[in-house]
Amino acid sequence: MHPSSPATRAVTLEGVTRTYDGEQPVVALAGVDIDFRRGTFTAVMGPSGSGKSTLLHCAAGLDRPTSGRVRIGETDLSSLSEKDLTVLRRARVGFVFQAFNLVPALTVEQNIMLPSRLARSAPDPRWVAEVVERVGLGTRLSHRPSELSGGQQQRVAIARALVSRPEVIFCDEPTGALDTQTAAEVLTLLRAVVDDAGQTVIMAALARTRELSLLRLVGVTRGQIKRMIHAEQAGLLGVALAIGGAIAAVTLSSVVNAVTGERVPYVPLLGWVTIVAGTVTLALVAVLLPIGRVLRVSPVRGIGLRE
């Protein structure tokens, strides 16, 4: 994991554990240390029961960890009372649930504005209009949730999370109940929130999908962060292996030729073998498609995970 300065950290977890009591206590998180930088889109991935949702709930202040510290920006959540924690969540955190959690009796517009009403605040009307336009719900503001498709309801949930301009948006498997096309649209919207508005998105996801154009992947298994993969680093690893092998082979060939006066044909051959191996490694570890800041990193399945 790249070290980051406090000013660039949106969320920080230090030694976070979460154990649920019972006849057989369940350890959901076991000593998690991780920070999420501002203006990034992070997917927390792992199998069911690995602690993804618990991680998000603790990071967002929806659940208190058994031990350890959680910070949003420079604010230590463990130092806050329940009242202060509620105020912080309203002002600085957005949360998108898999089940949408919309109020059936309210219209789309009323659902979007509900957090602001509860906080007795008045968001900038221009920003509200921009959010509504961004999620494509301009013609649906007077509709109720029952009149919307699953994808449209999820868009309402995202708009509700965006309208207060939160520092961090947490999404707990937001595409889990959606079809592939609708899921792709929702993920594209979340990606745009990061790229265009510079906000921070942390999303729990059960499985990798082709629509996940993310800059970072975090593998979670048995409640612990097992490995963090930076797509840029993964790509550079393959490139370095290929180029390094070629340089080493050419250099070795020149040295052998200078010392013995004879050309050794198999040394350049080793260089070509290394180049091929590096290229294959690059393809297997990460397929990088630079389109602006978007990188496709779905081929890293299995690295850092024990499913």
Disulfide bonds with the S-S distance in Angstrom:
none
